[in-house]
């Protein structure tokens, strides 16, 4: 999706994910818009990682061999927040088709 500074109806139903260097954290699903630059988001929570992570000695403490095979279930919390879309928004956040969570065990 092209990075838009104005909200549109096509954003509703998509998910906001926060990118923190090598980690990704789900925020929630866009459920509405307000004005030209504000989106209303229903917050989502991730379950515990369903994949068994495999570690071997190395690095600072260990190296995770299957770092990209993480699997989470996402559930809505019922809490709503408003976020303003602007240039600074896209420095940390992305609007995507589904929620993502990734913890970098090898950082």
Backbone torsions as a table, in degrees:
resi	resn	phi	psi	omega
1	UNK	NA	134.4	179.2
2	UNK	-68.3	142.4	-177.7
3	UNK	-74.7	110.8	-177.6
4	UNK	-104.3	138.8	176.4
5	UNK	-91.0	-12.7	175.4
6	UNK	-112.3	142.7	-179.6
7	UNK	-76.3	154.4	177.3
8	UNK	-144.8	164.2	-178.7
9	UNK	-64.3	-25.8	179.8
10	UNK	-68.6	-14.9	177.6
11	UNK	-75.7	-24.8	-177.0
12	UNK	-64.3	130.8	-178.3
13	UNK	98.3	-15.9	178.2
14	UNK	-84.6	170.5	-175.4
15	UNK	-114.9	149.0	175.8
16	UNK	-105.7	125.6	177.5
17	UNK	-120.8	141.3	-179.0
18	UNK	-102.5	127.1	-179.7
19	UNK	-100.3	118.8	-177.3
20	UNK	-118.5	80.7	-175.4
21	UNK	58.9	-104.8	-177.6
22	UNK	-99.4	-1.3	177.6
23	UNK	-102.1	153.2	174.2
24	UNK	-127.6	134.2	-179.9
25	UNK	-127.2	131.6	177.7
26	UNK	-70.9	146.6	173.9
27	UNK	-109.3	-62.0	179.2
28	UNK	170.4	-172.3	-177.3
29	UNK	-102.8	137.7	177.8
30	UNK	-74.8	120.8	-178.1
31	UNK	-112.4	-8.4	179.7
32	UNK	-173.3	173.6	177.8
33	UNK	-128.7	161.1	-179.8
34	UNK	-145.9	115.4	-177.9
35	UNK	69.7	-152.5	-176.5
36	UNK	-95.1	-19.1	-172.9
37	UNK	-132.9	12.3	-176.4
38	UNK	-120.1	134.8	175.2
39	UNK	-115.0	149.4	177.4
40	UNK	-106.8	126.6	-172.6
41	UNK	-120.9	133.0	169.3
42	UNK	-90.3	122.0	-175.9
43	UNK	-69.6	146.0	178.4
44	UNK	-121.9	149.7	174.9
45	UNK	-116.2	149.1	176.6
46	UNK	-101.5	146.4	175.7
47	UNK	-76.5	-179.4	171.7
48	UNK	-66.5	153.8	177.9
49	UNK	-61.4	125.8	-178.1
50	UNK	-84.7	-13.5	-179.3
51	UNK	-88.6	143.7	174.2
52	UNK	-84.7	120.3	-177.9
53	UNK	-83.9	140.4	-178.1
54	UNK	-110.3	124.0	-177.5
55	UNK	-119.0	146.1	171.5
56	UNK	-129.2	154.3	179.3
57	UNK	-61.6	141.5	178.3
58	UNK	152.0	172.9	-178.9
59	UNK	61.5	-145.1	177.4
60	UNK	-69.8	-43.5	178.9
61	UNK	-137.1	-45.4	-179.1
62	UNK	-159.8	163.2	176.0
63	UNK	-116.8	129.8	178.5
64	UNK	-88.3	120.2	-176.6
65	UNK	-77.4	-31.4	-177.5
66	UNK	-116.7	48.5	-176.2
67	UNK	-58.4	-31.2	-175.6
68	UNK	-96.0	11.5	178.4
69	UNK	-104.6	24.9	179.4
70	UNK	-69.5	143.8	-177.6
71	UNK	-139.1	127.1	-177.2
72	UNK	-131.0	152.1	168.4
73	UNK	-103.0	143.0	-178.2
74	UNK	-116.6	136.8	178.4
75	UNK	-132.0	144.0	178.4
76	UNK	-74.8	142.2	-179.5
77	UNK	-95.3	-16.7	-176.8
78	UNK	87.4	-6.5	178.5
79	UNK	-87.6	140.9	-179.4
80	UNK	-116.1	144.5	173.0
81	UNK	-135.8	162.4	174.4
82	UNK	-112.7	138.0	176.7
83	UNK	-129.4	140.9	178.7
84	UNK	-93.5	131.5	177.8
85	UNK	-90.1	124.8	177.3
86	UNK	-158.3	-172.7	-179.7
87	UNK	-61.0	-39.4	-179.0
88	UNK	-68.0	-28.6	179.7
89	UNK	-56.8	-46.3	-175.4
90	UNK	-77.8	-0.4	172.7
91	UNK	-77.8	-23.7	-178.9
92	UNK	-122.7	-26.4	-170.5
93	UNK	-117.7	153.4	173.7
94	UNK	-133.4	145.8	174.2
95	UNK	-100.4	119.3	-172.3
96	UNK	-134.5	173.0	-175.8
97	UNK	-73.6	-26.5	-179.1
98	UNK	-146.2	161.4	179.4
99	UNK	-75.8	146.9	178.0
100	UNK	-128.8	149.5	168.9
101	UNK	-143.0	133.6	178.2
102	UNK	-148.2	125.3	175.3
103	UNK	-109.5	125.8	-177.8
104	UNK	-86.1	99.0	179.8
105	UNK	-70.9	-17.0	-175.8
106	UNK	-98.4	14.7	-178.1
107	UNK	-76.0	NA	NA
